[in-house]
Amino acid sequence: MRFVALDFETANSFRGSPCAAAAVVIDEGRIASRHRWLMRPPEGVDHFEPFNMAVHGIGPQDVMGEPRFAKRLPDILSAIGNRPVVGHNASFDIGVIRHACSASSIETPELTYTCSVVLARTMLDLPSYSLPYCANEIGFPLGDHHNPSVDAEAAAQLVIELARRADAKTLDELLTSQRVRWGTLGPDGWTGSTKRESVKVLPEVNPDADSKHFLYGQRVVLTGALPSGMVRSQAWDAVAALGGIPQKGVTSTTTLLVLAELDPTRLKPGSDTSTKHREALALRQAGHQIEIMAGQDFLALLD
């Protein structure tokens, strides 16, 4: 049983704005070492918002003089080594790495990871699978929630306890027993750590599509429900049929974000309506070419 529990805190609502991180290294089922880092978020996304500061208590004065994320990342990766990563709601923490690397114009590292929320939902019967509920279930005194050191250790102890209940001697045995697939992160993209039954497979791109169509070659992300009632899988199929490449989340390779529920007449500066929208705007500010389109305009392209 060896892994690293990782937790990030961010300076603002953009996921790629890490200001603190902690790692708890587990070897042979026991804590081998603990690490905590402060850092300045990447340039251009380094402002601190009151909500985030109220949650974790970290402000700009706390990271003054600390290295930026790009300089701190090697320390984090050194602590991880060749171990898999565990995060409680791992899509957030892995997303922090993805978006911070993109905003810093550095290559995304290769990691294998899983999510303690997914495992807890599979094995426990709780009213909520937030970290306080899960920590209470296993008798871990959470205390200072949103202190990354505390949260990382809680996630580590949760996975150790779930493995004990499943009589799994390795993390791989635990995932196999619960039919949870490993997630991966790398320069070419990422895959989520999810229950095998719930995985939505993106359709294959039509090789015979018209290369002159606007969607041909576009890497397309959708957020929200389309006004026509078209479901997400149908929209993905339509994009792939026209030669586009559907994506589940905004990355530095994304070229088109569809704000499905937004009327085109309401798409104007300041109308950021979702996390994906804010992520796309931040990436544009960092120099990436991403077009943002309203749902009705997208549907018109499918006619």
C-alpha positions as CSV (number, residue, x, y, z in Angstrom):
1,M,0.0,0.0,0.0
2,R,2.0,3.0,-1.3
3,F,0.7,6.2,-2.7
4,V,0.8,10.0,-2.1
5,A,-2.3,11.9,-0.9
6,L,-2.2,15.4,-2.5
7,D,-4.2,18.5,-1.7
8,F,-4.2,21.9,-3.3
9,E,-5.7,25.3,-2.3
10,T,-6.2,28.0,-4.9
11,A,-6.1,31.8,-4.7
12,N,-9.2,32.4,-6.8
13,S,-12.0,30.6,-8.7
14,F,-9.7,29.7,-11.6
15,R,-8.5,26.1,-10.9
16,G,-5.0,26.9,-12.1
17,S,-4.2,29.3,-9.3
18,P,-2.5,27.2,-6.6
19,C,-1.2,29.0,-3.6
20,A,-0.6,26.0,-1.3
21,A,-0.2,22.3,-1.5
22,A,0.4,19.4,0.8
23,A,1.5,15.8,0.3
24,V,1.3,12.8,2.6
25,V,3.5,9.9,1.5
26,I,2.3,6.4,2.3
27,D,4.7,3.5,2.1
28,E,3.7,0.0,3.4
29,G,0.4,1.4,4.6
30,R,2.0,3.9,7.0
31,I,2.9,7.6,6.7
32,A,6.5,7.9,5.6
33,S,6.7,11.7,5.3
34,R,4.6,14.9,5.2
35,H,5.2,17.9,3.0
36,R,3.7,21.3,2.7
37,W,4.4,24.1,0.3
38,L,3.3,27.7,-0.3
39,M,3.6,29.2,-3.8
40,R,2.6,32.1,-5.9
41,P,0.1,31.2,-8.6
42,P,1.1,31.6,-12.3
43,E,1.4,35.2,-13.6
44,G,-1.9,36.6,-14.8
45,V,-4.0,34.4,-12.5
46,D,-2.3,35.3,-9.2
47,H,-5.0,37.5,-7.6
48,F,-6.5,36.4,-4.4
49,E,-10.3,36.5,-4.0
50,P,-12.0,37.1,-0.7
51,F,-14.0,33.8,-0.8
52,N,-10.9,31.7,-1.3
53,M,-9.0,33.5,1.5
54,A,-12.0,33.0,3.8
55,V,-12.0,29.3,3.1
56,H,-8.3,28.5,3.6
57,G,-6.9,31.6,5.4
58,I,-4.0,32.1,2.9
59,G,-3.5,35.6,1.4
60,P,-1.1,37.3,-0.8
61,Q,1.1,38.3,2.1
62,D,1.6,34.6,3.0
63,V,3.1,33.7,-0.4
64,M,5.2,36.8,-0.9
65,G,8.7,35.7,-1.7
66,E,7.6,32.2,-2.4
67,P,8.4,30.7,-5.8
68,R,5.7,30.5,-8.5
69,F,4.0,27.3,-9.3
70,A,6.4,26.4,-12.1
71,K,9.3,26.6,-9.8
72,R,7.5,24.7,-7.0
73,L,6.2,21.9,-9.1
74,P,9.5,19.9,-9.2
75,D,9.4,19.8,-5.3
76,I,5.9,18.4,-5.5
77,L,6.9,15.8,-8.1
78,S,10.0,14.8,-6.1
79,A,7.8,14.0,-3.1
80,I,5.4,12.0,-5.3
81,G,8.2,10.0,-7.0
82,N,6.8,7.0,-8.9
83,R,3.9,6.6,-6.5
84,P,0.2,7.0,-7.6
85,V,-1.6,10.0,-6.3
86,V,-4.8,10.1,-4.3
87,G,-7.0,13.2,-3.9
88,H,-10.4,13.7,-2.3
89,N,-12.3,15.0,-5.3
90,A,-9.2,14.3,-7.3
91,S,-10.5,15.9,-10.5
92,F,-10.0,19.3,-8.7
93,D,-6.4,18.6,-7.6
94,I,-5.5,17.1,-10.9
95,G,-7.2,20.0,-12.6
96,V,-5.1,22.4,-10.6
97,I,-2.0,20.8,-12.0
98,R,-3.3,20.8,-15.6
99,H,-4.5,24.4,-15.6
100,A,-1.5,25.8,-13.7
101,C,0.9,24.1,-16.1
102,S,-1.0,25.5,-19.0
103,A,-1.1,29.0,-17.5
104,S,2.7,28.7,-16.8
105,S,3.4,27.4,-20.3
106,I,5.2,24.3,-19.0
107,E,4.6,20.7,-19.8
108,T,2.1,18.7,-17.8
109,P,3.7,15.9,-15.8
110,E,2.8,12.3,-16.1
111,L,0.8,11.0,-13.1
112,T,-1.4,8.1,-12.2
113,Y,-4.2,8.9,-9.7
114,T,-7.4,7.9,-8.1
115,C,-10.2,9.6,-6.1
116,S,-11.1,8.9,-2.5
117,V,-14.6,10.3,-3.1
118,V,-15.2,7.7,-5.8
119,L,-14.0,5.0,-3.6
120,A,-16.0,6.3,-0.6
121,R,-19.2,6.4,-2.7
122,T,-18.6,2.8,-3.7
123,M,-18.0,1.5,-0.2
124,L,-19.7,3.7,2.3
125,D,-23.3,4.8,3.0
126,L,-23.1,8.4,4.0
127,P,-25.4,11.5,3.6
128,S,-22.5,13.3,2.0
129,Y,-19.1,12.2,0.8
130,S,-17.4,15.5,1.6
131,L,-14.2,15.1,3.6
132,P,-15.7,16.0,7.0
133,Y,-18.3,13.2,6.6
134,C,-15.7,10.7,5.4
135,A,-13.3,11.7,8.1
136,N,-16.0,11.3,10.8
137,E,-16.9,7.9,9.4
138,I,-13.3,6.6,9.9
139,G,-12.8,8.4,13.2
140,F,-10.2,10.8,11.9
141,P,-10.2,14.2,13.7
142,L,-10.3,16.5,10.7
143,G,-9.9,19.7,12.7
144,D,-8.6,22.5,10.5
145,H,-10.5,21.6,7.3
146,H,-9.0,23.3,4.1
147,N,-5.6,23.3,5.7
148,P,-3.9,21.3,2.9
149,S,-1.8,19.2,5.3
150,V,-4.9,18.2,7.3
151,D,-7.0,17.4,4.2
152,A,-4.2,15.4,2.6
153,E,-3.7,13.3,5.7
154,A,-7.5,12.7,6.0
155,A,-7.6,11.5,2.4
156,A,-4.7,9.2,3.1
157,Q,-6.2,7.7,6.2
158,L,-9.5,7.3,4.4
159,V,-8.0,5.2,1.6
160,I,-6.0,3.1,4.1
161,E,-9.2,2.4,6.1
162,L,-11.1,1.5,2.9
163,A,-8.4,-0.8,1.9
164,R,-8.6,-2.5,5.3
165,R,-12.3,-3.0,5.0
166,A,-11.9,-4.4,1.5
167,D,-9.0,-6.6,2.6
168,A,-6.9,-5.1,-0.1
169,K,-3.2,-5.1,0.3
170,T,-2.4,-2.7,-2.5
171,L,-4.1,0.3,-3.9
172,D,-4.5,-1.5,-7.2
173,E,-6.3,-4.4,-5.4
174,L,-8.6,-1.8,-3.8
175,L,-9.5,-0.2,-7.2
176,T,-9.9,-3.6,-8.9
177,S,-12.2,-4.8,-6.1
178,Q,-14.5,-1.8,-6.4
179,R,-14.3,-1.6,-10.2
180,V,-12.7,1.8,-10.2
181,R,-10.4,2.7,-13.0
182,W,-7.1,4.6,-12.6
183,G,-7.0,8.1,-13.8
184,T,-4.0,9.4,-15.8
185,L,-2.5,12.8,-16.5
186,G,0.1,13.7,-19.0
187,P,1.2,16.1,-21.7
188,D,-1.4,14.6,-24.2
189,G,-4.4,15.0,-21.8
190,W,-6.0,13.2,-18.9
191,T,-8.6,10.6,-18.1
192,G,-10.7,10.5,-15.0
193,S,-10.7,7.9,-12.2
194,T,-14.3,6.7,-12.2
195,K,-16.5,3.7,-11.7
196,R,-16.1,1.5,-14.8
197,E,-19.9,1.4,-15.3
198,S,-20.2,5.2,-15.4
199,V,-17.5,6.0,-18.0
200,K,-18.8,7.9,-21.0
201,V,-16.7,7.0,-24.0
202,L,-16.2,9.9,-26.5
203,P,-17.1,9.0,-30.0
204,E,-14.5,8.5,-32.8
205,V,-14.0,11.4,-35.2
206,N,-15.5,10.8,-38.7
207,P,-12.4,10.5,-41.0
208,D,-14.6,11.4,-44.0
209,A,-16.0,14.6,-42.7
210,D,-16.0,17.8,-44.8
211,S,-12.7,19.6,-44.0
212,K,-14.3,22.9,-44.9
213,H,-16.9,22.7,-42.1
214,F,-16.3,25.1,-39.2
215,L,-16.2,22.3,-36.6
216,Y,-13.7,20.2,-38.6
217,G,-10.5,19.8,-36.5
218,Q,-11.9,21.9,-33.6
219,R,-11.4,20.6,-30.1
220,V,-14.8,21.2,-28.5
221,V,-16.0,21.3,-24.9
222,L,-19.6,21.8,-23.9
223,T,-20.9,23.1,-20.6
224,G,-24.6,23.2,-19.7
225,A,-27.7,21.8,-21.3
226,L,-28.4,22.7,-24.9
227,P,-31.6,24.6,-25.5
228,S,-32.9,22.1,-28.0
229,G,-33.0,19.3,-25.5
230,M,-30.1,17.5,-27.2
231,V,-28.2,15.5,-24.6
232,R,-24.5,15.7,-24.2
233,S,-23.8,12.3,-25.9
234,Q,-25.8,13.4,-28.9
235,A,-23.9,16.7,-29.1
236,W,-20.6,14.8,-28.9
237,D,-21.8,12.5,-31.7
238,A,-22.7,15.5,-33.9
239,V,-19.3,17.2,-33.3
240,A,-17.4,13.9,-34.2
241,A,-19.5,13.4,-37.3
242,L,-18.5,16.8,-38.6
243,G,-14.8,16.1,-37.9
244,G,-14.6,17.9,-34.5
245,I,-12.9,16.4,-31.5
246,P,-15.1,16.3,-28.4
247,Q,-13.3,16.9,-25.1
248,K,-14.7,16.5,-21.5
249,G,-12.9,19.5,-20.0
250,V,-11.1,22.7,-21.0
251,T,-7.4,22.2,-21.6
252,S,-4.7,24.1,-23.4
253,T,-5.6,22.2,-26.6
254,T,-9.3,23.3,-26.5
255,T,-10.2,25.6,-29.4
256,L,-14.0,25.9,-28.9
257,L,-16.1,26.2,-25.7
258,V,-19.8,26.0,-26.1
259,L,-21.9,27.7,-23.4
260,A,-24.9,25.5,-24.1
261,E,-27.5,27.3,-22.1
262,L,-26.5,30.8,-23.0
263,D,-28.5,32.8,-25.6
264,P,-26.2,34.4,-28.2
265,T,-27.6,37.9,-27.4
266,R,-26.4,37.6,-23.8
267,L,-22.8,36.5,-24.6
268,K,-20.8,39.6,-23.8
269,P,-17.8,40.6,-21.7
270,G,-18.3,39.8,-18.0
271,S,-20.9,37.1,-18.7
272,D,-18.8,34.2,-17.4
273,T,-21.4,31.6,-16.4
274,S,-19.5,28.5,-15.4
275,T,-16.1,27.3,-14.2
276,K,-15.3,26.1,-17.7
277,H,-16.0,29.6,-19.0
278,R,-13.7,31.1,-16.5
279,E,-11.0,28.6,-17.3
280,A,-11.3,29.4,-21.0
281,L,-11.1,33.1,-20.4
282,A,-8.0,32.6,-18.2
283,L,-6.3,30.5,-20.9
284,R,-7.1,33.1,-23.5
285,Q,-5.5,35.7,-21.3
286,A,-2.4,33.4,-21.1
287,G,-2.3,33.4,-24.9
288,H,-4.3,30.3,-25.9
289,Q,-6.7,30.6,-28.8
290,I,-10.1,29.5,-27.6
291,E,-13.4,30.7,-29.1
292,I,-16.4,30.9,-26.8
293,M,-19.8,30.2,-28.4
294,A,-23.4,30.3,-27.3
295,G,-25.5,27.2,-27.5
296,Q,-27.9,28.5,-30.2
297,D,-25.0,29.4,-32.4
298,F,-23.6,25.9,-31.9
299,L,-26.8,24.3,-32.9
300,A,-27.0,26.4,-36.0
301,L,-23.7,24.8,-37.1
302,L,-25.3,21.3,-36.9
303,D,-28.0,22.1,-39.4
